[in-house]
Amino acid sequence: MRTILLAISAGGLLLAGCSESTETTAEQTVDSAATDTAANTEFVVDETSEAISEAEARLDHGATQRDGGSDTDPVGAGGLDN
């Protein structure tokens, strides 16, 4: 009977160690996912800001053309892409 109790106790300790390892791995996964999300969010914000700036420049250029103003290039030396 003692042998069975000892085996059950040892198994329980083994499972507790495994559970702790799994918890640590899960925490690392969550931290990694949070870091990736922050980096992706920053990228999206930067790209969105650039797109908004370009759209504003195109709208300004179109308004200038419509109103018969000067034909300056608000986007840069390359002109408007489309």
mmCIF file of the C-alpha atoms, coordinates in Angstrom:
data_MODEL
# 
_entry.id   MODEL 
# 
loop_
_atom_site.group_PDB 
_atom_site.id 
_atom_site.type_symbol 
_atom_site.label_atom_id 
_atom_site.label_alt_id 
_atom_site.label_comp_id 
_atom_site.label_asym_id 
_atom_site.label_entity_id 
_atom_site.label_seq_id 
_atom_site.pdbx_PDB_ins_code 
_atom_site.Cartn_x 
_atom_site.Cartn_y 
_atom_site.Cartn_z 
_atom_site.occupancy 
_atom_site.B_iso_or_equiv 
_atom_site.pdbx_formal_charge 
_atom_site.auth_seq_id 
_atom_site.auth_comp_id 
_atom_site.auth_asym_id 
_atom_site.auth_atom_id 
_atom_site.pdbx_PDB_model_num 
ATOM 1  C CA . MET A 1 1  ? 0.000   0.000  0.000   1.00 0.00 ? 1  MET A CA 1 
ATOM 2  C CA . ARG A 1 2  ? 2.848   2.383  0.804   1.00 0.00 ? 2  ARG A CA 1 
ATOM 3  C CA . THR A 1 3  ? 4.355   1.713  -2.613  1.00 0.00 ? 3  THR A CA 1 
ATOM 4  C CA . ILE A 1 4  ? 1.128   2.733  -4.318  1.00 0.00 ? 4  ILE A CA 1 
ATOM 5  C CA . LEU A 1 5  ? 0.843   5.918  -2.237  1.00 0.00 ? 5  LEU A CA 1 
ATOM 6  C CA . LEU A 1 6  ? 4.481   6.765  -2.956  1.00 0.00 ? 6  LEU A CA 1 
ATOM 7  C CA . ALA A 1 7  ? 3.938   6.221  -6.685  1.00 0.00 ? 7  ALA A CA 1 
ATOM 8  C CA . ILE A 1 8  ? 0.810   8.413  -6.654  1.00 0.00 ? 8  ILE A CA 1 
ATOM 9  C CA . SER A 1 9  ? 2.652   11.162 -4.741  1.00 0.00 ? 9  SER A CA 1 
ATOM 10 C CA . ALA A 1 10 ? 5.587   11.051 -7.162  1.00 0.00 ? 10 ALA A CA 1 
ATOM 11 C CA . GLY A 1 11 ? 3.201   11.220 -10.104 1.00 0.00 ? 11 GLY A CA 1 
ATOM 12 C CA . GLY A 1 12 ? 1.469   14.202 -8.571  1.00 0.00 ? 12 GLY A CA 1 
ATOM 13 C CA . LEU A 1 13 ? 4.776   16.035 -8.125  1.00 0.00 ? 13 LEU A CA 1 
ATOM 14 C CA . LEU A 1 14 ? 5.720   15.235 -11.710 1.00 0.00 ? 14 LEU A CA 1 
ATOM 15 C CA . LEU A 1 15 ? 2.424   16.639 -12.969 1.00 0.00 ? 15 LEU A CA 1 
ATOM 16 C CA . ALA A 1 16 ? 2.833   19.763 -10.822 1.00 0.00 ? 16 ALA A CA 1 
ATOM 17 C CA . GLY A 1 17 ? 6.251   20.396 -12.397 1.00 0.00 ? 17 GLY A CA 1 
ATOM 18 C CA . CYS A 1 18 ? 4.811   19.881 -15.855 1.00 0.00 ? 18 CYS A CA 1 
ATOM 19 C CA . SER A 1 19 ? 1.953   22.259 -15.062 1.00 0.00 ? 19 SER A CA 1 
ATOM 20 C CA . GLU A 1 20 ? 4.403   24.944 -13.921 1.00 0.00 ? 20 GLU A CA 1 
ATOM 21 C CA . SER A 1 21 ? 6.433   24.530 -17.101 1.00 0.00 ? 21 SER A CA 1 
ATOM 22 C CA . THR A 1 22 ? 3.277   24.813 -19.194 1.00 0.00 ? 22 THR A CA 1 
ATOM 23 C CA . GLU A 1 23 ? 2.264   27.959 -17.316 1.00 0.00 ? 23 GLU A CA 1 
ATOM 24 C CA . THR A 1 24 ? 5.676   29.539 -17.945 1.00 0.00 ? 24 THR A CA 1 
ATOM 25 C CA . THR A 1 25 ? 5.475   28.689 -21.644 1.00 0.00 ? 25 THR A CA 1 
ATOM 26 C CA . ALA A 1 26 ? 1.964   30.159 -21.843 1.00 0.00 ? 26 ALA A CA 1 
ATOM 27 C CA . GLU A 1 27 ? 3.135   33.390 -20.193 1.00 0.00 ? 27 GLU A CA 1 
ATOM 28 C CA . GLN A 1 28 ? 6.026   33.651 -22.658 1.00 0.00 ? 28 GLN A CA 1 
ATOM 29 C CA . THR A 1 29 ? 3.628   33.098 -25.557 1.00 0.00 ? 29 THR A CA 1 
ATOM 30 C CA . VAL A 1 30 ? 1.306   35.851 -24.312 1.00 0.00 ? 30 VAL A CA 1 
ATOM 31 C CA . ASP A 1 31 ? 4.243   38.252 -23.846 1.00 0.00 ? 31 ASP A CA 1 
ATOM 32 C CA . SER A 1 32 ? 5.478   37.488 -27.354 1.00 0.00 ? 32 SER A CA 1 
ATOM 33 C CA . ALA A 1 33 ? 2.015   38.010 -28.820 1.00 0.00 ? 33 ALA A CA 1 
ATOM 34 C CA . ALA A 1 34 ? 1.695   41.350 -27.006 1.00 0.00 ? 34 ALA A CA 1 
ATOM 35 C CA . THR A 1 35 ? 5.056   42.490 -28.382 1.00 0.00 ? 35 THR A CA 1 
ATOM 36 C CA . ASP A 1 36 ? 4.056   41.468 -31.916 1.00 0.00 ? 36 ASP A CA 1 
ATOM 37 C CA . THR A 1 37 ? 0.719   43.246 -31.588 1.00 0.00 ? 37 THR A CA 1 
ATOM 38 C CA . ALA A 1 38 ? 2.388   46.457 -30.445 1.00 0.00 ? 38 ALA A CA 1 
ATOM 39 C CA . ALA A 1 39 ? 4.847   46.365 -33.354 1.00 0.00 ? 39 ALA A CA 1 
ATOM 40 C CA . ASN A 1 40 ? 2.083   45.659 -35.869 1.00 0.00 ? 40 ASN A CA 1 
ATOM 41 C CA . THR A 1 41 ? -0.081  48.435 -34.444 1.00 0.00 ? 41 THR A CA 1 
ATOM 42 C CA . GLU A 1 42 ? 2.777   50.923 -34.767 1.00 0.00 ? 42 GLU A CA 1 
ATOM 43 C CA . PHE A 1 43 ? 3.317   49.846 -38.389 1.00 0.00 ? 43 PHE A CA 1 
ATOM 44 C CA . VAL A 1 44 ? -0.377  50.258 -39.229 1.00 0.00 ? 44 VAL A CA 1 
ATOM 45 C CA . VAL A 1 45 ? -0.498  53.706 -37.613 1.00 0.00 ? 45 VAL A CA 1 
ATOM 46 C CA . ASP A 1 46 ? 2.589   54.836 -39.563 1.00 0.00 ? 46 ASP A CA 1 
ATOM 47 C CA . GLU A 1 47 ? 1.244   53.504 -42.869 1.00 0.00 ? 47 GLU A CA 1 
ATOM 48 C CA . THR A 1 48 ? -2.169  55.068 -42.243 1.00 0.00 ? 48 THR A CA 1 
ATOM 49 C CA . SER A 1 49 ? -0.595  58.447 -41.484 1.00 0.00 ? 49 SER A CA 1 
ATOM 50 C CA . GLU A 1 50 ? 1.389   58.295 -44.719 1.00 0.00 ? 50 GLU A CA 1 
ATOM 51 C CA . ALA A 1 51 ? -1.723  57.351 -46.707 1.00 0.00 ? 51 ALA A CA 1 
ATOM 52 C CA . ILE A 1 52 ? -3.702  60.206 -45.157 1.00 0.00 ? 52 ILE A CA 1 
ATOM 53 C CA . SER A 1 53 ? -0.947  62.691 -45.960 1.00 0.00 ? 53 SER A CA 1 
ATOM 54 C CA . GLU A 1 54 ? -0.798  61.520 -49.562 1.00 0.00 ? 54 GLU A CA 1 
ATOM 55 C CA . ALA A 1 55 ? -4.589  61.657 -49.887 1.00 0.00 ? 55 ALA A CA 1 
ATOM 56 C CA . GLU A 1 56 ? -4.609  65.218 -48.527 1.00 0.00 ? 56 GLU A CA 1 
ATOM 57 C CA . ALA A 1 57 ? -1.934  66.248 -51.022 1.00 0.00 ? 57 ALA A CA 1 
ATOM 58 C CA . ARG A 1 58 ? -3.904  64.701 -53.877 1.00 0.00 ? 58 ARG A CA 1 
ATOM 59 C CA . LEU A 1 59 ? -7.095  66.455 -52.763 1.00 0.00 ? 59 LEU A CA 1 
ATOM 60 C CA . ASP A 1 60 ? -5.281  69.781 -52.488 1.00 0.00 ? 60 ASP A CA 1 
ATOM 61 C CA . HIS A 1 61 ? -3.789  69.291 -55.942 1.00 0.00 ? 61 HIS A CA 1 
ATOM 62 C CA . GLY A 1 62 ? -7.211  68.410 -57.391 1.00 0.00 ? 62 GLY A CA 1 
ATOM 63 C CA . ALA A 1 63 ? -8.834  71.457 -55.779 1.00 0.00 ? 63 ALA A CA 1 
ATOM 64 C CA . THR A 1 64 ? -6.094  73.690 -57.146 1.00 0.00 ? 64 THR A CA 1 
ATOM 65 C CA . GLN A 1 65 ? -6.602  72.268 -60.632 1.00 0.00 ? 65 GLN A CA 1 
ATOM 66 C CA . ARG A 1 66 ? -10.382 72.654 -60.370 1.00 0.00 ? 66 ARG A CA 1 
ATOM 67 C CA . ASP A 1 67 ? -10.115 76.270 -59.229 1.00 0.00 ? 67 ASP A CA 1 
ATOM 68 C CA . GLY A 1 68 ? -7.685  77.148 -61.993 1.00 0.00 ? 68 GLY A CA 1 
ATOM 69 C CA . GLY A 1 69 ? -4.825  77.818 -59.594 1.00 0.00 ? 69 GLY A CA 1 
ATOM 70 C CA . SER A 1 70 ? -1.168  77.200 -60.228 1.00 0.00 ? 70 SER A CA 1 
ATOM 71 C CA . ASP A 1 71 ? -0.027  73.816 -61.436 1.00 0.00 ? 71 ASP A CA 1 
ATOM 72 C CA . THR A 1 72 ? 2.376   73.134 -58.593 1.00 0.00 ? 72 THR A CA 1 
ATOM 73 C CA . ASP A 1 73 ? 3.209   69.589 -57.571 1.00 0.00 ? 73 ASP A CA 1 
ATOM 74 C CA . PRO A 1 74 ? 2.280   69.134 -53.866 1.00 0.00 ? 74 PRO A CA 1 
ATOM 75 C CA . VAL A 1 75 ? 3.516   65.549 -53.746 1.00 0.00 ? 75 VAL A CA 1 
ATOM 76 C CA . GLY A 1 76 ? 7.095   66.134 -54.867 1.00 0.00 ? 76 GLY A CA 1 
ATOM 77 C CA . ALA A 1 77 ? 9.227   66.207 -57.983 1.00 0.00 ? 77 ALA A CA 1 
ATOM 78 C CA . GLY A 1 78 ? 7.734   62.927 -59.203 1.00 0.00 ? 78 GLY A CA 1 
ATOM 79 C CA . GLY A 1 79 ? 4.199   64.270 -59.477 1.00 0.00 ? 79 GLY A CA 1 
ATOM 80 C CA . LEU A 1 80 ? 1.063   62.349 -58.637 1.00 0.00 ? 80 LEU A CA 1 
ATOM 81 C CA . ASP A 1 81 ? 1.243   58.623 -59.182 1.00 0.00 ? 81 ASP A CA 1 
ATOM 82 C CA . ASN A 1 82 ? -2.380  58.296 -60.265 1.00 0.00 ? 82 ASN A CA 1 
# 
